[in-house]
Amino acid sequence: MEVVRLWEEEGVTVPEPYHRHIKIVLAPDKRNVAEITFSHVAIYPHGKTDYHSHDRPELIIVTAGRGKSICDGREIQVEPDMALWAKAGEKHQMINECDEMMKLLTVFTPAYRAEDLLGGILEAARKDS
C-alpha cells in the first residue's frame, strides 16, 4: 500500500490570474501509478482556475472553502463534501469566493502524466497574465 502524507508533498504554485497550489500525488510519472492522476489543489482566497476543458473526465471533490463552479456556462454554488464530475470536453472553472483557501481533490482517468498536466496549467496562467 502506498501511503502519502499530503502535507509533505511540495507541489507547484500557479501564478496569477489563476493563483493556486497544486500537488500531483499519483500519476504515471509520480509514484508509477498508471491508472489515475490524483491531485490536491488549494485555491487561494478569491482565486480561481482558468475556464478550461480536458480530453478525459475529471472528478473534483471540494474538501474546504466555498465558491462556485462554472460548467459549460452553468453556475452552481459549491461547498465542502460536494463532488463534481466534469465530462470530457466540458468547459469548467472553480472560483473561490471566500477569505479562506478552497481545497479540492481531483482525479483524472485515464491518467495524465504529472508533467503534461502541470505544463498545460502553467501555460494557461502565462497566456492569461
URMOPE-V49665 format. One record per backbone hydrogen bond with DSSP energy under -1.0 kcal/mol. NH is the residue of the N-H (numbers start at 1). CO is the residue of the C=O. E is the energy in kcal/mol with one decimal. If there is no record, write none. Layout:
nh:NH co:CO e:E
nh:NH co:CO e:E
This chain:
nh:8 co:5 e:-2.6
nh:9 co:6 e:-1.2
nh:12 co:22 e:-2.6
nh:14 co:20 e:-3.5
nh:18 co:15 e:-1.5
nh:20 co:14 e:-1.1
nh:21 co:42 e:-2.6
nh:22 co:12 e:-2.9
nh:23 co:40 e:-2.8
nh:25 co:38 e:-2.4
nh:26 co:38 e:-1.8
nh:27 co:30 e:-2.3
nh:30 co:27 e:-1.7
nh:33 co:27 e:-2.3
nh:37 co:108 e:-1.8
nh:38 co:26 e:-2.4
nh:39 co:106 e:-2.3
nh:40 co:23 e:-2.4
nh:41 co:104 e:-2.9
nh:42 co:21 e:-2.5
nh:43 co:102 e:-3.1
nh:44 co:19 e:-1.4
nh:47 co:44 e:-2.6
nh:49 co:94 e:-2.2
nh:52 co:92 e:-2.3
nh:58 co:86 e:-2.4
nh:59 co:107 e:-2.8
nh:60 co:84 e:-3.1
nh:61 co:105 e:-3.0
nh:62 co:82 e:-2.7
nh:63 co:103 e:-3.0
nh:64 co:103 e:-1.4
nh:67 co:78 e:-1.9
nh:68 co:95 e:-2.2
nh:69 co:76 e:-2.6
nh:70 co:93 e:-2.3
nh:71 co:74 e:-2.4
nh:72 co:91 e:-3.0
nh:74 co:71 e:-2.1
nh:76 co:69 e:-2.3
nh:78 co:67 e:-2.6
nh:81 co:62 e:-2.5
nh:84 co:60 e:-3.3
nh:86 co:58 e:-2.8
nh:89 co:54 e:-2.6
nh:90 co:87 e:-2.1
nh:92 co:52 e:-3.3
nh:93 co:70 e:-1.8
nh:95 co:68 e:-2.9
nh:96 co:47 e:-2.7
nh:97 co:66 e:-1.5
nh:102 co:43 e:-2.4
nh:103 co:64 e:-1.9
nh:104 co:41 e:-3.0
nh:105 co:61 e:-2.3
nh:106 co:39 e:-2.4
nh:107 co:59 e:-2.2
nh:108 co:37 e:-2.4
nh:117 co:113 e:-2.4
nh:118 co:114 e:-2.7
nh:119 co:115 e:-1.8
nh:120 co:116 e:-1.8
nh:121 co:117 e:-1.8
nh:122 co:118 e:-2.7
nh:123 co:119 e:-1.9
nh:124 co:120 e:-1.9
nh:125 co:121 e:-1.6
nh:126 co:122 e:-2.2
nh:127 co:123 e:-2.7
nh:128 co:124 e:-2.0
